Amino acid sequence: MIEQSYLDHESSAVQKHLDIMQGVITRMAENSRSCKLWCVTLVAATLVLVARTEEPQHSLIALAPTLLFMVLDSYYLALERAFIKSQNTFTTKLHGGELKSADLYRVIPTGMGWCLVGRCMAGSISIWPFYLLVAVTIFLTWLLIIPPDTPPPGG
């Protein structure tokens, strides 16, 4: 039977593992930022086209990418949180002197699932204010674009 050796924080393998985990977490945060960037770009382009055509009902088309990017952004946030939890478990083992070589290079998100995605979507300060503002902008565009040949209400 192969005996597991315990590792300490000075080990280059431990440092490399932590670098890998941090890299994954950073990529998830970057993906989340990209979702917001692409959402703004697509919604702005859609609303510019709607303003040119003066068809306010078409502004509601911009809700589709908004909702899709909100779900995708929530997914990346959930992955980020799951990897952070995995990294915290790793460092807890490291500081407790319980870290074994079998714990190295296992980059698996801990607790990842659709429930976590739903919790991120429902309760994250980085999701709701942004996408709510985008949706409000879409609805305001829908309400404010009135073709010039339309008579005013009540007239």
Secondary structure, DSSP 8 states (H G I E B T S, - for coil): -----B--TT-HHHHHHHHHHHHHHHHHHHHHHHHHHHHHHHHHHHHHHHHHHT-GGGGGGGHHHHHHHHHHHHHHHHHHHHHHHHHHHHHHHHHTT--BGGGTT----TT-SHHHHHHHHHH-TTTHHHHHHHHHHHHHHHHH---TTS--TT-
